[in-house]
Amino acid sequence: MKDYCRILEVHHEASVDVIERAYRTLARKYHPDSFPPEQREWATARMQEINEARDVLTDPKLRAQYLRWRRMEFWRLFWREGIAGLSRHWR
């Protein structure tokens, strides 16, 4: 699963309003129409990722599933790599 909070650059406890503001900011920054033709494919993929993150984080059921995954991933990383691994991967 993708780290949707990292994609939208928000805290995992961010409100829907904060998520929507982050989405709008990133949508303006990465909208494919604002890129030259040779970069539009990359910008389209980035925009799809941003849209997916917003859809998950604003839907209560999907967000709950995502947060459960995030907690499990945190502990999996902790047991596999310890504190040093957490400091490298988790923010």
C-alpha positions in Angstrom: 0.0 0.0 0.0 1.2 3.5 -0.7 1.9 6.0 2.1 -0.9 8.4 1.3 0.0 10.8 4.1 3.5 11.2 2.7 2.1 11.7 -0.8 -0.1 14.5 0.3 2.5 15.8 2.8 0.1 15.7 5.8 0.2 14.2 9.3 -1.7 11.0 9.7 -4.1 12.7 12.1 -4.8 15.7 9.7 -8.4 16.8 9.4 -10.3 16.5 6.1 -10.0 20.3 5.7 -6.2 20.1 5.9 -6.2 17.1 3.5 -8.3 19.1 1.0 -6.0 22.1 1.3 -2.9 20.0 0.7 -4.6 18.3 -2.2 -5.4 21.6 -3.9 -1.9 22.9 -3.4 -0.4 19.7 -4.9 -3.0 19.6 -7.7 -2.0 23.1 -8.8 1.7 22.2 -8.6 1.5 18.9 -10.5 -1.4 19.4 -12.9 -0.2 17.9 -16.2 -1.4 21.0 -18.2 1.3 23.1 -16.4 4.1 20.9 -17.7 5.8 20.7 -21.1 4.7 17.8 -23.3 7.7 15.7 -22.5 6.9 15.7 -18.8 3.1 15.3 -19.0 3.2 11.6 -18.6 5.2 11.8 -15.4 2.9 14.7 -14.1 -0.2 12.6 -15.0 1.1 9.7 -13.0 1.9 12.0 -10.1 -1.5 13.6 -10.2 -3.2 10.1 -10.2 -1.3 9.3 -7.1 -2.4 12.6 -5.5 -6.0 11.9 -6.4 -5.9 8.4 -5.0 -4.4 9.7 -1.7 -7.1 12.3 -1.4 -9.8 9.7 -2.1 -8.5 7.3 0.5 -7.9 9.9 3.2 -11.3 11.6 2.8 -13.3 8.4 2.9 -13.9 7.3 6.5 -13.8 3.6 5.8 -10.8 3.7 3.5 -9.0 6.0 5.8 -9.6 3.6 8.7 -8.2 0.7 6.7 -5.2 2.8 5.7 -4.4 3.8 9.3 -4.6 0.1 10.4 -2.1 -0.7 7.6 0.1 2.2 8.7 0.2 1.0 12.3 1.1 -2.6 11.3 3.8 -1.3 8.9 5.3 0.8 11.8 5.6 -2.2 14.0 6.9 -4.5 11.2 9.6 -2.0 10.4 10.4 -1.6 14.1 10.9 -5.3 14.7 12.8 -5.7 11.4 15.2 -2.7 11.7 14.8 -1.4 15.2 15.0 2.3 16.2 17.6 3.1 13.5 15.2 1.8 10.8 12.4 3.8 12.1 14.4 7.0 12.0 15.4 6.3 8.4 11.9 5.4 7.1 9.3 6.8 9.4 8.4 10.5 9.7 
